[in-house]
Amino acid sequence: MQAALKQAWVENIRPVLVLNKLDRLILEMKLSPLDAYVHLIQILEQVTYAIITLLITLLILSAPKPVARYMNSPFCSENPL
């Protein structure tokens, strides 16, 4: 799932989540309507987590690097004391 989301981001394509075969939750898996609802919510939470994780990773990777003149600052975390 994460690879597909990353590829969509790289190609500037909006991903679409399709939930199909929902009838199987009740008919084959014998879930109650409430249990089916909880199952679907868990899937949505997993997808949301994957998207947020990907976006945070991409934002961190694209963040500007510290400028060399600030590297000697006592406030720079990369400056050993």
Steps between C-alpha positions, in 0.01 A plus 500: 500500500777746592686443172184573300435818702858617450481433126175695480666791682801494267276499193268763650199267484224509758456157655149359532400244761234259378322281750333216316338171597361650819221244494759231579555653844148404600422203275826303503687630804176507701580837656227699664436843349686659791799265460505568125500874574788462746692292243456771235605774742818305577579474128448874457725572798775282352480679166499840671805403706685384186423828322604715795822302547584538131429873498707564812789300353483692172482833681802416714699389197414818310572736791779749435835405645680734744707769334875462560537842670265388776680172563737666750217652698469381861130445428564252219431144617769362266772707671684285757583692815 
